[in-house]
């Protein structure tokens, strides 16, 4: 089961978290990542973040990425959204 852990931080404290999972292995990994991020954003009622080059690099090398205000078109009321792969 592919799982992503999404967490919202404000003032250096985690205020929300959600684990999204996808067990449909007929999809490629990229599609599974975007589907689970979409679920996390829907759960938190925030827009999906824009992936910038540093975000792509962090996620590729560490399996973890932070999205701050620069990654959102809308105004956000938190410091950052962190997404992390939970290994099986």
Biopython code that builds the backbone (N, CA, C, O; Angstrom):
import numpy as np
from Bio.PDB.StructureBuilder import StructureBuilder

atoms = [
    (1, "UNK", "N", (0.842, -1.177, 0.000)),
    (1, "UNK", "CA", (0.000, 0.000, 0.000)),
    (1, "UNK", "C", (0.888, 1.242, 0.000)),
    (1, "UNK", "O", (1.756, 1.388, 0.860)),
    (2, "UNK", "N", (0.670, 2.133, -0.963)),
    (2, "UNK", "CA", (1.407, 3.384, -1.043)),
    (2, "UNK", "C", (0.736, 4.393, -0.121)),
    (2, "UNK", "O", (-0.472, 4.612, -0.208)),
    (3, "UNK", "N", (1.531, 5.015, 0.776)),
    (3, "UNK", "CA", (0.958, 5.958, 1.732)),
    (3, "UNK", "C", (1.788, 7.238, 1.792)),
    (3, "UNK", "O", (3.018, 7.206, 1.760)),
    (4, "UNK", "N", (1.088, 8.353, 1.879)),
    (4, "UNK", "CA", (1.703, 9.658, 2.093)),
    (4, "UNK", "C", (1.126, 10.259, 3.363)),
    (4, "UNK", "O", (-0.074, 10.173, 3.624)),
    (5, "UNK", "N", (2.003, 10.868, 4.145)),
    (5, "UNK", "CA", (1.595, 11.530, 5.372)),
    (5, "UNK", "C", (1.657, 13.028, 5.129)),
    (5, "UNK", "O", (2.726, 13.569, 4.848)),
    (6, "UNK", "N", (0.533, 13.690, 5.233)),
    (6, "UNK", "CA", (0.477, 15.136, 5.070)),
    (6, "UNK", "C", (0.293, 15.803, 6.415)),
    (6, "UNK", "O", (-0.530, 15.373, 7.223)),
    (7, "UNK", "N", (1.061, 16.858, 6.655)),
    (7, "UNK", "CA", (0.978, 17.574, 7.927)),
    (7, "UNK", "C", (1.015, 19.072, 7.672)),
    (7, "UNK", "O", (1.765, 19.555, 6.824)),
    (8, "UNK", "N", (0.198, 19.796, 8.416)),
    (8, "UNK", "CA", (0.196, 21.251, 8.347)),
    (8, "UNK", "C", (0.804, 21.783, 9.644)),
    (8, "UNK", "O", (0.430, 21.373, 10.742)),
    (9, "UNK", "N", (1.754, 22.708, 9.483)),
    (9, "UNK", "CA", (2.436, 23.308, 10.624)),
    (9, "UNK", "C", (2.151, 24.805, 10.688)),
    (9, "UNK", "O", (2.136, 25.498, 9.671)),
    (10, "UNK", "N", (1.930, 25.276, 11.897)),
    (10, "UNK", "CA", (1.759, 26.706, 12.142)),
    (10, "UNK", "C", (2.473, 27.028, 13.451)),
    (10, "UNK", "O", (2.260, 26.355, 14.459)),
    (11, "UNK", "N", (3.305, 28.040, 13.435)),
    (11, "UNK", "CA", (4.092, 28.439, 14.613)),
    (11, "UNK", "C", (4.884, 27.261, 15.180)),
    (11, "UNK", "O", (4.910, 27.045, 16.392)),
    (12, "UNK", "N", (5.522, 26.510, 14.299)),
    (12, "UNK", "CA", (6.356, 25.348, 14.661)),
    (12, "UNK", "C", (5.604, 24.246, 15.396)),
    (12, "UNK", "O", (6.204, 23.481, 16.152)),
    (13, "UNK", "N", (4.312, 24.161, 15.183)),
    (13, "UNK", "CA", (3.506, 23.091, 15.760)),
    (13, "UNK", "C", (2.655, 22.444, 14.676)),
    (13, "UNK", "O", (2.127, 23.114, 13.788)),
    (14, "UNK", "N", (2.538, 21.132, 14.771)),
    (14, "UNK", "CA", (1.686, 20.426, 13.826)),
    (14, "UNK", "C", (0.238, 20.645, 14.255)),
    (14, "UNK", "O", (-0.137, 20.318, 15.381)),
    (15, "UNK", "N", (-0.570, 21.194, 13.362)),
    (15, "UNK", "CA", (-1.960, 21.474, 13.700)),
    (15, "UNK", "C", (-2.933, 20.495, 13.034)),
    (15, "UNK", "O", (-4.051, 20.310, 13.516)),
    (16, "UNK", "N", (-2.515, 19.870, 11.934)),
    (16, "UNK", "CA", (-3.353, 18.881, 11.247)),
    (16, "UNK", "C", (-2.455, 17.822, 10.636)),
    (16, "UNK", "O", (-1.328, 18.105, 10.229)),
    (17, "UNK", "N", (-2.966, 16.597, 10.574)),
    (17, "UNK", "CA", (-2.263, 15.566, 9.825)),
    (17, "UNK", "C", (-3.260, 14.568, 9.270)),
    (17, "UNK", "O", (-4.358, 14.387, 9.797)),
    (18, "UNK", "N", (-2.843, 13.931, 8.194)),
    (18, "UNK", "CA", (-3.693, 12.948, 7.523)),
    (18, "UNK", "C", (-2.800, 12.006, 6.721)),
    (18, "UNK", "O", (-1.845, 12.436, 6.074)),
    (19, "UNK", "N", (-3.122, 10.731, 6.773)),
    (19, "UNK", "CA", (-2.404, 9.741, 5.960)),
    (19, "UNK", "C", (-3.320, 9.321, 4.820)),
    (19, "UNK", "O", (-4.417, 8.810, 5.045)),
    (20, "UNK", "N", (-2.858, 9.542, 3.601)),
    (20, "UNK", "CA", (-3.601, 9.140, 2.411)),
    (20, "UNK", "C", (-2.928, 7.897, 1.841)),
    (20, "UNK", "O", (-1.701, 7.798, 1.822)),
    (21, "UNK", "N", (-3.733, 6.955, 1.381)),
    (21, "UNK", "CA", (-3.164, 5.725, 0.843)),
    (21, "UNK", "C", (-3.811, 5.361, -0.482)),
    (21, "UNK", "O", (-4.952, 5.721, -0.769)),
    (22, "UNK", "N", (-3.046, 4.643, -1.266)),
    (22, "UNK", "CA", (-3.512, 4.203, -2.578)),
    (22, "UNK", "C", (-2.974, 2.797, -2.820)),
    (22, "UNK", "O", (-1.762, 2.585, -2.814)),
    (23, "UNK", "N", (-3.850, 1.861, -3.028)),
    (23, "UNK", "CA", (-3.447, 0.478, -3.239)),
    (23, "UNK", "C", (-3.574, 0.023, -4.674)),
    (23, "UNK", "O", (-3.398, -1.161, -4.963)),
    (24, "UNK", "N", (-3.876, 0.940, -5.581)),
    (24, "UNK", "CA", (-4.056, 0.594, -6.991)),
    (24, "UNK", "C", (-2.707, 0.613, -7.700)),
    (24, "UNK", "O", (-2.286, 1.650, -8.213)),
    (25, "UNK", "N", (-2.031, -0.529, -7.731)),
    (25, "UNK", "CA", (-0.697, -0.597, -8.327)),
    (25, "UNK", "C", (-0.717, -0.702, -9.849)),
    (25, "UNK", "O", (0.328, -0.905, -10.467)),
    (26, "UNK", "N", (-1.901, -0.565, -10.462)),
    (26, "UNK", "CA", (-1.938, -0.483, -11.920)),
    (26, "UNK", "C", (-1.519, 0.920, -12.378)),
    (26, "UNK", "O", (-1.182, 1.127, -13.544)),
    (27, "UNK", "N", (-1.545, 1.879, -11.441)),
    (27, "UNK", "CA", (-1.097, 3.242, -11.731)),
    (27, "UNK", "C", (0.409, 3.337, -11.507)),
    (27, "UNK", "O", (0.987, 2.577, -10.730)),
    (28, "UNK", "N", (1.029, 4.284, -12.203)),
    (28, "UNK", "CA", (2.457, 4.507, -11.960)),
    (28, "UNK", "C", (2.630, 5.322, -10.673)),
    (28, "UNK", "O", (1.670, 5.886, -10.148)),
    (29, "UNK", "N", (3.864, 5.373, -10.179)),
    (29, "UNK", "CA", (4.147, 6.009, -8.886)),
    (29, "UNK", "C", (3.794, 7.504, -8.898)),
    (29, "UNK", "O", (3.263, 8.021, -7.915)),
    (30, "UNK", "N", (4.081, 8.185, -9.990)),
    (30, "UNK", "CA", (3.795, 9.618, -10.084)),
    (30, "UNK", "C", (2.301, 9.887, -9.935)),
    (30, "UNK", "O", (1.906, 10.821, -9.239)),
    (31, "UNK", "N", (1.482, 9.087, -10.574)),
    (31, "UNK", "CA", (0.038, 9.241, -10.475)),
    (31, "UNK", "C", (-0.438, 8.972, -9.055)),
    (31, "UNK", "O", (-1.320, 9.667, -8.549)),
    (32, "UNK", "N", (0.147, 7.960, -8.408)),
    (32, "UNK", "CA", (-0.220, 7.660, -7.028)),
    (32, "UNK", "C", (0.145, 8.823, -6.099)),
    (32, "UNK", "O", (-0.613, 9.145, -5.184)),
    (33, "UNK", "N", (1.292, 9.449, -6.330)),
    (33, "UNK", "CA", (1.711, 10.591, -5.507)),
    (33, "UNK", "C", (0.717, 11.732, -5.666)),
    (33, "UNK", "O", (0.247, 12.287, -4.672)),
    (34, "UNK", "N", (0.394, 12.086, -6.896)),
    (34, "UNK", "CA", (-0.510, 13.209, -7.115)),
    (34, "UNK", "C", (-1.930, 12.912, -6.637)),
    (34, "UNK", "O", (-2.608, 13.817, -6.152)),
    (35, "UNK", "N", (-2.392, 11.682, -6.760)),
    (35, "UNK", "CA", (-3.716, 11.324, -6.260)),
    (35, "UNK", "C", (-3.793, 11.438, -4.739)),
    (35, "UNK", "O", (-4.779, 11.938, -4.197)),
    (36, "UNK", "N", (-2.746, 10.972, -4.054)),
    (36, "UNK", "CA", (-2.762, 11.047, -2.586)),
    (36, "UNK", "C", (-2.574, 12.488, -2.108)),
    (36, "UNK", "O", (-3.156, 12.874, -1.094)),
    (37, "UNK", "N", (-1.778, 13.288, -2.812)),
    (37, "UNK", "CA", (-1.653, 14.707, -2.443)),
    (37, "UNK", "C", (-2.989, 15.413, -2.632)),
    (37, "UNK", "O", (-3.382, 16.246, -1.815)),
    (38, "UNK", "N", (-3.677, 15.075, -3.706)),
    (38, "UNK", "CA", (-5.005, 15.652, -3.948)),
    (38, "UNK", "C", (-5.950, 15.308, -2.795)),
    (38, "UNK", "O", (-6.717, 16.162, -2.350)),
    (39, "UNK", "N", (-5.902, 14.067, -2.309)),
    (39, "UNK", "CA", (-6.740, 13.656, -1.180)),
    (39, "UNK", "C", (-6.383, 14.439, 0.084)),
    (39, "UNK", "O", (-7.271, 14.888, 0.808)),
    (40, "UNK", "N", (-5.095, 14.602, 0.347)),
    (40, "UNK", "CA", (-4.645, 15.342, 1.531)),
    (40, "UNK", "C", (-5.108, 16.795, 1.459)),
    (40, "UNK", "O", (-5.618, 17.329, 2.444)),
    (41, "UNK", "N", (-4.939, 17.428, 0.321)),
    (41, "UNK", "CA", (-5.351, 18.820, 0.169)),
    (41, "UNK", "C", (-6.859, 18.976, 0.308)),
    (41, "UNK", "O", (-7.336, 19.952, 0.886)),
    (42, "UNK", "N", (-7.601, 18.022, -0.217)),
    (42, "UNK", "CA", (-9.057, 18.048, -0.064)),
    (42, "UNK", "C", (-9.443, 17.920, 1.412)),
    (42, "UNK", "O", (-10.333, 18.626, 1.887)),
    (43, "UNK", "N", (-8.782, 17.028, 2.127)),
    (43, "UNK", "CA", (-9.053, 16.828, 3.555)),
    (43, "UNK", "C", (-8.756, 18.103, 4.349)),
    (43, "UNK", "O", (-9.505, 18.452, 5.261)),
    (44, "UNK", "N", (-7.663, 18.801, 4.007)),
    (44, "UNK", "CA", (-7.278, 20.017, 4.711)),
    (44, "UNK", "C", (-7.963, 21.267, 4.168)),
    (44, "UNK", "O", (-7.809, 22.349, 4.734)),
    (45, "UNK", "N", (-8.714, 21.132, 3.082)),
    (45, "UNK", "CA", (-9.402, 22.236, 2.425)),
    (45, "UNK", "C", (-8.432, 23.337, 2.003)),
    (45, "UNK", "O", (-8.654, 24.519, 2.269)),
    (46, "UNK", "N", (-7.354, 22.923, 1.341)),
    (46, "UNK", "CA", (-6.388, 23.865, 0.768)),
    (46, "UNK", "C", (-6.199, 23.520, -0.707)),
    (46, "UNK", "O", (-6.454, 22.395, -1.137)),
    (47, "UNK", "N", (-5.752, 24.506, -1.462)),
    (47, "UNK", "CA", (-5.477, 24.272, -2.887)),
    (47, "UNK", "C", (-4.249, 23.381, -3.025)),
    (47, "UNK", "O", (-3.402, 23.335, -2.134)),
    (48, "UNK", "N", (-4.159, 22.682, -4.135)),
    (48, "UNK", "CA", (-2.976, 21.854, -4.382)),
    (48, "UNK", "C", (-1.781, 22.766, -4.616)),
    (48, "UNK", "O", (-1.896, 23.779, -5.305)),
    (49, "UNK", "N", (-0.635, 22.411, -4.046)),
    (49, "UNK", "CA", (0.547, 23.260, -4.193)),
    (49, "UNK", "C", (1.167, 23.156, -5.587)),
    (49, "UNK", "O", (0.964, 22.183, -6.313)),
    (50, "UNK", "N", (1.914, 24.174, -5.925)),
    (50, "UNK", "CA", (2.663, 24.207, -7.173)),
    (50, "UNK", "C", (4.044, 23.626, -6.888)),
    (50, "UNK", "O", (4.712, 24.038, -5.939)),
    (51, "UNK", "N", (4.469, 22.672, -7.708)),
    (51, "UNK", "CA", (5.773, 22.036, -7.530)),
    (51, "UNK", "C", (6.841, 22.887, -8.201)),
    (51, "UNK", "O", (6.819, 23.077, -9.417)),
    (52, "UNK", "N", (7.772, 23.396, -7.409)),
    (52, "UNK", "CA", (8.923, 24.109, -7.931)),
    (52, "UNK", "C", (10.110, 23.151, -7.958)),
    (52, "UNK", "O", (10.070, 22.097, -7.323)),
    (53, "UNK", "N", (11.159, 23.505, -8.684)),
    (53, "UNK", "CA", (12.312, 22.624, -8.838)),
    (53, "UNK", "C", (12.909, 22.162, -7.498)),
    (53, "UNK", "O", (13.220, 20.979, -7.365)),
    (54, "UNK", "N", (13.081, 23.038, -6.507)),
    (54, "UNK", "CA", (13.605, 22.558, -5.224)),
    (54, "UNK", "C", (12.687, 21.530, -4.556)),
    (54, "UNK", "O", (13.167, 20.613, -3.890)),
    (55, "UNK", "N", (11.364, 21.680, -4.733)),
    (55, "UNK", "CA", (10.423, 20.708, -4.173)),
    (55, "UNK", "C", (10.592, 19.350, -4.825)),
    (55, "UNK", "O", (10.578, 18.323, -4.146)),
    (56, "UNK", "N", (10.748, 19.342, -6.124)),
    (56, "UNK", "CA", (10.923, 18.087, -6.865)),
    (56, "UNK", "C", (12.199, 17.386, -6.419)),
    (56, "UNK", "O", (12.209, 16.173, -6.209)),
    (57, "UNK", "N", (13.276, 18.156, -6.275)),
    (57, "UNK", "CA", (14.551, 17.582, -5.830)),
    (57, "UNK", "C", (14.450, 17.006, -4.427)),
    (57, "UNK", "O", (14.906, 15.888, -4.182)),
    (58, "UNK", "N", (13.853, 17.763, -3.494)),
    (58, "UNK", "CA", (13.693, 17.272, -2.116)),
    (58, "UNK", "C", (12.894, 15.977, -2.081)),
    (58, "UNK", "O", (13.270, 15.027, -1.394)),
    (59, "UNK", "N", (11.801, 15.942, -2.817)),
    (59, "UNK", "CA", (10.943, 14.763, -2.794)),
    (59, "UNK", "C", (11.641, 13.563, -3.411)),
    (59, "UNK", "O", (11.493, 12.439, -2.931)),
    (60, "UNK", "N", (12.399, 13.797, -4.470)),
    (60, "UNK", "CA", (13.099, 12.699, -5.139)),
    (60, "UNK", "C", (14.191, 12.101, -4.252)),
    (60, "UNK", "O", (14.374, 10.884, -4.234)),
    (61, "UNK", "N", (14.915, 12.945, -3.518)),
    (61, "UNK", "CA", (16.052, 12.466, -2.735)),
    (61, "UNK", "C", (15.695, 12.050, -1.310)),
    (61, "UNK", "O", (16.302, 11.129, -0.763)),
    (62, "UNK", "N", (14.715, 12.720, -0.707)),
    (62, "UNK", "CA", (14.414, 12.443, 0.702)),
    (62, "UNK", "C", (13.056, 11.787, 0.923)),
    (62, "UNK", "O", (12.791, 11.264, 2.006)),
    (63, "UNK", "N", (12.197, 11.807, -0.085)),
    (63, "UNK", "CA", (10.855, 11.265, 0.095)),
    (63, "UNK", "C", (10.003, 12.161, 0.976)),
    (63, "UNK", "O", (9.020, 11.718, 1.570)),
    (64, "UNK", "N", (10.390, 13.426, 1.052)),
    (64, "UNK", "CA", (9.729, 14.384, 1.929)),
    (64, "UNK", "C", (9.861, 15.765, 1.301)),
    (64, "UNK", "O", (10.904, 16.092, 0.735)),
    (65, "UNK", "N", (8.819, 16.569, 1.396)),
    (65, "UNK", "CA", (8.860, 17.907, 0.805)),
    (65, "UNK", "C", (7.992, 18.853, 1.632)),
    (65, "UNK", "O", (6.978, 18.456, 2.206)),
    (66, "UNK", "N", (8.420, 20.113, 1.676)),
    (66, "UNK", "CA", (7.647, 21.164, 2.353)),
    (66, "UNK", "C", (7.181, 22.174, 1.325)),
    (66, "UNK", "O", (7.941, 22.604, 0.458)),
    (67, "UNK", "N", (5.915, 22.544, 1.439)),
    (67, "UNK", "CA", (5.330, 23.569, 0.583)),
    (67, "UNK", "C", (4.980, 24.767, 1.456)),
    (67, "UNK", "O", (4.180, 24.653, 2.385)),
    (68, "UNK", "N", (5.584, 25.924, 1.156)),
    (68, "UNK", "CA", (5.274, 27.130, 1.922)),
    (68, "UNK", "C", (4.395, 28.057, 1.085)),
    (68, "UNK", "O", (3.853, 27.639, 0.062)),
    (69, "UNK", "N", (4.253, 29.292, 1.507)),
    (69, "UNK", "CA", (3.350, 30.235, 0.833)),
    (69, "UNK", "C", (3.714, 30.451, -0.636)),
    (69, "UNK", "O", (2.840, 30.762, -1.445)),
    (70, "UNK", "N", (4.995, 30.291, -0.990)),
    (70, "UNK", "CA", (5.415, 30.465, -2.385)),
    (70, "UNK", "C", (4.842, 29.396, -3.313)),
    (70, "UNK", "O", (4.805, 29.589, -4.528)),
    (71, "UNK", "N", (4.401, 28.283, -2.758)),
    (71, "UNK", "CA", (3.890, 27.179, -3.554)),
    (71, "UNK", "C", (2.371, 27.203, -3.742)),
    (71, "UNK", "O", (1.810, 26.323, -4.395)),
    (72, "UNK", "N", (1.717, 28.196, -3.177)),
    (72, "UNK", "CA", (0.262, 28.273, -3.261)),
    (72, "UNK", "C", (-0.149, 29.574, -3.939)),
    (72, "UNK", "O", (0.454, 30.623, -3.711)),
    (73, "UNK", "N", (-1.174, 29.495, -4.766)),
    (73, "UNK", "CA", (-1.705, 30.681, -5.419)),
    (73, "UNK", "C", (-2.543, 31.479, -4.430)),
    (73, "UNK", "O", (-2.487, 32.709, -4.404)),
    (74, "UNK", "N", (-3.321, 30.771, -3.616)),
    (74, "UNK", "CA", (-4.169, 31.411, -2.624)),
    (74, "UNK", "C", (-3.368, 31.746, -1.368)),
    (74, "UNK", "O", (-2.290, 31.200, -1.134)),
    (75, "UNK", "N", (-3.917, 32.649, -0.575)),
    (75, "UNK", "CA", (-3.335, 32.969, 0.721)),
    (75, "UNK", "C", (-3.516, 31.772, 1.651)),
    (75, "UNK", "O", (-4.585, 31.162, 1.656)),
    (76, "UNK", "N", (-2.503, 31.423, 2.433)),
    (76, "UNK", "CA", (-2.612, 30.301, 3.365)),
    (76, "UNK", "C", (-2.529, 30.827, 4.797)),
    (76, "UNK", "O", (-1.908, 31.858, 5.053)),
    (77, "UNK", "N", (-3.158, 30.114, 5.721)),
    (77, "UNK", "CA", (-3.151, 30.535, 7.126)),
    (77, "UNK", "C", (-2.277, 29.623, 7.989)),
    (77, "UNK", "O", (-2.522, 29.466, 9.185)),
    (78, "UNK", "N", (-1.268, 29.029, 7.377)),
    (78, "UNK", "CA", (-0.323, 28.173, 8.080)),
    (78, "UNK", "C", (1.068, 28.446, 7.532)),
    (78, "UNK", "O", (1.222, 29.140, 6.527)),
    (79, "UNK", "N", (2.085, 27.896, 8.200)),
    (79, "UNK", "CA", (3.461, 28.145, 7.771)),
    (79, "UNK", "C", (3.863, 27.284, 6.578)),
    (79, "UNK", "O", (4.411, 27.784, 5.595)),
    (80, "UNK", "N", (3.587, 25.987, 6.676)),
    (80, "UNK", "CA", (3.911, 25.097, 5.556)),
    (80, "UNK", "C", (3.144, 23.789, 5.647)),
    (80, "UNK", "O", (2.681, 23.380, 6.712)),
    (81, "UNK", "N", (3.028, 23.148, 4.491)),
    (81, "UNK", "CA", (2.444, 21.817, 4.348)),
    (81, "UNK", "C", (3.593, 20.875, 4.052)),
    (81, "UNK", "O", (4.367, 21.102, 3.122)),
    (82, "UNK", "N", (3.704, 19.825, 4.835)),
    (82, "UNK", "CA", (4.779, 18.859, 4.631)),
    (82, "UNK", "C", (4.178, 17.525, 4.198)),
    (82, "UNK", "O", (3.220, 17.036, 4.796)),
    (83, "UNK", "N", (4.748, 16.957, 3.167)),
    (83, "UNK", "CA", (4.326, 15.665, 2.631)),
    (83, "UNK", "C", (5.492, 14.692, 2.757)),
    (83, "UNK", "O", (6.619, 15.019, 2.385)),
    (84, "UNK", "N", (5.225, 13.500, 3.280)),
    (84, "UNK", "CA", (6.287, 12.505, 3.461)),
    (84, "UNK", "C", (5.768, 11.116, 3.075)),
    (84, "UNK", "O", (4.648, 10.738, 3.419)),
    (85, "UNK", "N", (6.601, 10.374, 2.360)),
    (85, "UNK", "CA", (6.254, 8.995, 2.019)),
    (85, "UNK", "C", (6.419, 8.130, 3.252)),
    (85, "UNK", "O", (7.426, 8.227, 3.954)),
    (86, "UNK", "N", (5.452, 7.300, 3.512)),
    (86, "UNK", "CA", (5.553, 6.312, 4.588)),
    (86, "UNK", "C", (5.884, 4.989, 3.924)),
    (86, "UNK", "O", (5.090, 4.455, 3.150)),
    (87, "UNK", "N", (7.046, 4.471, 4.229)),
    (87, "UNK", "CA", (7.497, 3.236, 3.599)),
    (87, "UNK", "C", (6.639, 2.061, 4.066)),
    (87, "UNK", "O", (6.140, 2.034, 5.191)),
    (88, "UNK", "N", (6.487, 1.112, 3.177)),
    (88, "UNK", "CA", (5.683, -0.077, 3.469)),
    (88, "UNK", "C", (6.460, -1.057, 4.312)),
    (88, "UNK", "O", (5.943, -2.120, 4.657)),
]
sb = StructureBuilder()
sb.init_structure("model")
sb.init_model(0)
sb.init_chain("A")
sb.init_seg("    ")
for serial, (resi, resn, name, xyz) in enumerate(atoms, 1):
    if name == "N":
        sb.init_residue(resn, " ", resi, " ")
    sb.init_atom(name, np.array(xyz, "f"), 0.0, 1.0, " ", f" {name:<3s}", serial, name[0])
structure = sb.get_structure()
